Each structure stands twice: as structure tokens, then as C-alpha cells.
Amino acid sequence: MSETPDPAPSPDGAALHGPVARLLRPLVRLLVQRGITFPALTNLLRELYVNVAEYDFALPGKEQTDSRVSLLTGIHRKEVRRLRGAGAPVSPVPATVSRTSRIVARWLAAPDFTDGGGRPLPLPRTAEGGAPSFETLVAGVTKDVRPRAVLDEWLDRGMAVLDPEGRVQLLESAYLPRGGGEPQLYYFGRNLHDHLAAAVENVAGPSPRFFERAVHYDGLSEALAGRLEERARAIAMDALKQANAEAHAACADDPGGRHRWNFGIYIFREEVEAKPAAAQEVKPAAAPEPEAERGRAP
């Protein structure tokens, strides 16, 4: 499958090489781990390039042609003709993911199911007169699955337990799929897409549109890095709970529409490989780096 020769990259394009290589490295590690070879990734990228050029770079009032898509992507016209109209790969929401996340969100936000501090209440399996219970919690989200089936699933997965009084207690304050299965991979694609889309919009637009910032410190001990990670988890969880509660309350009066909203937080730490002595910057002994310079605020 031949492709048109690559033109010399523009200065803007060349400036992206380093950042793109850095952001793709963890992804390539996962692809190699999961057995996705370079040729397989190339086929996927070829489809995506054609799809993006066809729909995102169409000129107003003009039909997008194979020649223009080929010019934009560097992919031969024969390949463009074959791939056009195929549609970009999508990641549909697994039914279990959608249902579980909505039930957990309601348990963490609705006043009937939380205490004064916003913590999820232990719920009786059933209750008289429509009083708060696990049954009414699930029924408020879906009528397609019996609450008992949801409870059995959650007990089996360790998301909930029964206390000595037989009430259902939520063990996790968020839906955290694990094991690399379909639910976790769905959120992997969704969350990274939205974070990257926000960052791209900020770089490509005339001014930053989305809030996308981080606090980062280098040169830390393992103990301090661990303490900062633990504290950041607590701060992040509080922020997510507050955002969820406010969004849940606001949805009650919203007429509905075609928009979606995502508020995400990430935390990361790692041990950085030491640079060779010859590559390290030599600093005057009389002028050590100020301690405050190790950090970077938002």
C-alpha cells in the first residue's frame, strides 16, 4: 500500500515531535504488552487519518474529495477511496458500566441516600412506603434489572457488603473497574480522550478554552512523594464528590440536550532515572538552586 512522500514538516509540526513522542510512550508500552503490533497500529492510524481529514477538515459548502484527503494525510488516493465512509472506531458504553456508574453516582449525591457529611448511607435492601433502600436506589436509575441482581453482582465484585444488620454498604466511593476488562478499557479511552481533547483545544485555539493544569514537584524523596500522593487522593476525592453532588442536583431541573460534561483528575508519581554525571548541569557551588524553584504551581 503506497503512500505519498512525506513533505518536510512545518516548524509547528516539527515542534510537536518531542511532546507527541513523550505522550505516546506509555500508550506504546501498553500496545506492546497487549500484543498490538506496529502494522496493526498503522492500519488503525490510517483509518483515523482519513476519517479526521474527511469530516474535521471539510471546507464549508464544498464536497470533500479523495485528492484533498490524500493531500492532507499523505495517504494514497486509492487507499483514501477504500477507507472513506468506513467511520472512525468508537468505544460504545458497556451496559454494565453505564448502569453501575449511574447507581453509584446517585448513592453518592442524592440527599435521601447520603448523611449530613455527604457520605453514602448504609441502605436496607427494601423498605416500606418508598423509604430509602437499595431497591429504591436502583429503581430510580433503571427498571430493566432487578435490584437483587445488581446487589448480587456488587457483592461478588466487592463493591458492597452486608453489615451485621443486613444493610447494604458501599465499599468504594467511586466506580473503579479493574483487571483490564471491558469496563476499565472503556474509561481508559473515554478519560484519556477528554483530557487530550481539552489540551489539544487549548493548544490549537487562539486562547485556552478548557481548564487543564497541574502542580508538579521534582527531586523529591520516595517518602515525601508517597505522602503527597496520599494527600492529593483525598483532595481529589473531595472535589469529585462535590462536583457529582452539584451536577446531580442540577440535572433535576435540566430540560436535557446533546451536550456532555466531564470533570476528571489524575495523580501520577514515578522514580526518575538519574542522568549520567556528564549530562547533569554544573551549578556554581556558591549559588545552589533555591528550594522554591523545585516546584511549579498551576
Beta strands, then each sheet from edge to edge (+ up, - down):
strand 1: 160-162
strand 2: 168-170
strand 3: 216-217
strand 4: 295-296
sheet 1: 1+ 2-
sheet 2: 3+ 4-
end
